[in-house]
Amino acid sequence: MTMTERDETTASRSKPTRERVYLYVREQILRGRFPGGSFVEEEEISSALGVSRTPVREAFHRLEAERFIDLLPRRGALVRQVTAQELLDLYEVRRMIEGHAISRICREEIPLPADMQAILDELERMPQDDYFNRVELNRQFHFVMVAAVGNIVLSELYQSLGARQQRVAMTAIHTDPTRIARISREHHALIAALAEWDEEKALAILEQHLRPIVGVVSRLPD
């Protein structure tokens, strides 16, 4: 176990039980260990983590609210499938929010947050196949850009997309791992355009960046 993994394990153990259960199940879903269409049993989770069923139920209700699972009477927790329509809808909403943020940054000449470059540097150091942490850092990269305009309501709205954003991104990257190199190039190009407050160029990069890939969409359920 690496130092980072030990630190993460220690931090996880210090969290409330229901939070630990939530994070565990959420990660298993994102990593594909609990695939879409499968059922997750309360007893399985409580046994795996050595906890009672009460925090498992609490975690399940939170996961249902975030649309990771559906709780079905007398059947249990069904892991939701990421559908093609959900992917298309999410990309459309992201283009709207992030496009607005780009326009404001460029028109008002808002300084580019240093965290955006720091996140890219961290991504460069990360193993290519660490999809789980890559997806989380990618989400943070885009959130930092949106937060730069200083609109709290807009930032909260963007944050509310987090669960869907992570599931769609994990599904897309598992379906087509070659996207990683293209995503990296587009991130660097976006930072360069924003640094020059070039709205037209930055918006064009975003449009390309959030363009649904036919090869990915075609492999998802309708």
FENMO-V155444 format. One record per backbone hydrogen bond with DSSP energy under -1.0 kcal/mol. NH is the residue of the N-H (numbers start at 1). CO is the residue of the C=O. E is the energy in kcal/mol with one decimal. If there is no record, write none. Layout:
# FENMO-V155444
nh:NH co:CO e:E
nh:NH co:CO e:E
This chain:
# FENMO-V155444
nh:6 co:2 e:-2.3
nh:7 co:3 e:-2.6
nh:8 co:4 e:-2.5
nh:9 co:5 e:-2.4
nh:10 co:6 e:-2.6
nh:11 co:7 e:-2.5
nh:12 co:8 e:-2.3
nh:13 co:9 e:-2.1
nh:14 co:10 e:-1.1
nh:15 co:12 e:-1.4
nh:20 co:16 e:-2.2
nh:21 co:17 e:-2.5
nh:22 co:18 e:-2.2
nh:23 co:19 e:-2.7
nh:24 co:20 e:-2.2
nh:25 co:21 e:-2.6
nh:26 co:22 e:-2.6
nh:27 co:23 e:-2.2
nh:28 co:24 e:-2.2
nh:29 co:25 e:-2.2
nh:30 co:26 e:-2.5
nh:31 co:27 e:-2.6
nh:32 co:29 e:-1.1
nh:33 co:28 e:-2.0
nh:34 co:28 e:-1.6
nh:37 co:79 e:-3.0
nh:38 co:35 e:-2.0
nh:40 co:77 e:-2.7
nh:45 co:41 e:-1.8
nh:46 co:42 e:-2.8
nh:47 co:43 e:-2.3
nh:48 co:44 e:-2.1
nh:49 co:45 e:-2.1
nh:50 co:46 e:-1.1
nh:51 co:46 e:-1.9
nh:57 co:53 e:-2.6
nh:58 co:54 e:-2.1
nh:59 co:55 e:-2.3
nh:60 co:56 e:-2.4
nh:61 co:57 e:-2.2
nh:62 co:58 e:-1.6
nh:63 co:59 e:-2.5
nh:64 co:60 e:-2.2
nh:65 co:61 e:-2.0
nh:66 co:62 e:-1.6
nh:67 co:64 e:-1.6
nh:68 co:63 e:-2.9
nh:70 co:78 e:-2.6
nh:72 co:76 e:-3.0
nh:75 co:72 e:-2.1
nh:76 co:72 e:-2.4
nh:77 co:40 e:-1.1
nh:78 co:70 e:-3.1
nh:79 co:38 e:-3.0
nh:80 co:68 e:-2.3
nh:84 co:221 e:-3.0
nh:87 co:83 e:-2.0
nh:88 co:84 e:-2.3
nh:89 co:85 e:-2.7
nh:90 co:86 e:-2.6
nh:91 co:87 e:-2.3
nh:92 co:88 e:-1.8
nh:93 co:89 e:-2.2
nh:94 co:90 e:-2.6
nh:95 co:91 e:-2.3
nh:96 co:92 e:-1.7
nh:97 co:93 e:-2.4
nh:98 co:94 e:-2.9
nh:99 co:95 e:-1.7
nh:100 co:96 e:-1.7
nh:101 co:97 e:-2.1
nh:102 co:98 e:-2.5
nh:103 co:99 e:-2.3
nh:104 co:100 e:-2.2
nh:105 co:101 e:-2.5
nh:106 co:102 e:-2.4
nh:107 co:103 e:-2.7
nh:108 co:104 e:-2.4
nh:110 co:105 e:-2.1
nh:116 co:113 e:-1.3
nh:118 co:114 e:-2.0
nh:119 co:115 e:-2.5
nh:120 co:116 e:-1.7
nh:121 co:117 e:-2.4
nh:122 co:118 e:-2.0
nh:123 co:119 e:-2.3
nh:124 co:120 e:-2.0
nh:125 co:121 e:-1.2
nh:130 co:127 e:-1.7
nh:131 co:129 e:-1.8
nh:134 co:130 e:-1.9
nh:135 co:131 e:-2.7
nh:136 co:132 e:-1.5
nh:137 co:133 e:-2.3
nh:138 co:134 e:-2.6
nh:139 co:135 e:-2.1
nh:140 co:136 e:-2.0
nh:141 co:137 e:-2.4
nh:142 co:138 e:-1.8
nh:143 co:139 e:-2.3
nh:144 co:140 e:-2.7
nh:145 co:141 e:-1.3
nh:146 co:142 e:-2.1
nh:147 co:143 e:-3.1
nh:148 co:144 e:-1.1
nh:149 co:146 e:-1.3
nh:150 co:147 e:-1.8
nh:155 co:151 e:-2.4
nh:156 co:152 e:-2.5
nh:157 co:153 e:-2.4
nh:158 co:154 e:-2.4
nh:159 co:155 e:-2.5
nh:160 co:156 e:-1.7
nh:161 co:158 e:-1.4
nh:162 co:159 e:-2.1
nh:165 co:161 e:-3.2
nh:166 co:162 e:-2.6
nh:167 co:163 e:-2.2
nh:168 co:164 e:-2.9
nh:169 co:165 e:-2.4
nh:170 co:166 e:-2.6
nh:171 co:167 e:-2.3
nh:172 co:168 e:-2.6
nh:173 co:169 e:-2.6
nh:174 co:170 e:-2.0
nh:175 co:171 e:-1.9
nh:176 co:172 e:-2.2
nh:179 co:176 e:-1.9
nh:180 co:177 e:-1.7
nh:183 co:179 e:-3.0
nh:184 co:180 e:-2.1
nh:185 co:181 e:-2.0
nh:186 co:182 e:-2.3
nh:187 co:183 e:-2.2
nh:188 co:184 e:-2.1
nh:189 co:185 e:-2.2
nh:190 co:186 e:-2.2
nh:191 co:187 e:-2.2
nh:192 co:188 e:-2.1
nh:193 co:189 e:-2.2
nh:194 co:190 e:-2.5
nh:195 co:191 e:-2.4
nh:197 co:194 e:-1.3
nh:198 co:193 e:-2.7
nh:199 co:197 e:-1.2
nh:202 co:198 e:-2.6
nh:203 co:199 e:-2.7
nh:204 co:200 e:-1.8
nh:205 co:201 e:-2.1
nh:206 co:202 e:-2.4
nh:207 co:203 e:-2.5
nh:208 co:204 e:-1.9
nh:209 co:205 e:-2.8
nh:210 co:206 e:-2.6
nh:211 co:208 e:-1.3
nh:216 co:213 e:-1.1
nh:217 co:213 e:-2.8
nh:218 co:214 e:-2.7
nh:219 co:216 e:-1.2
nh:220 co:217 e:-1.6
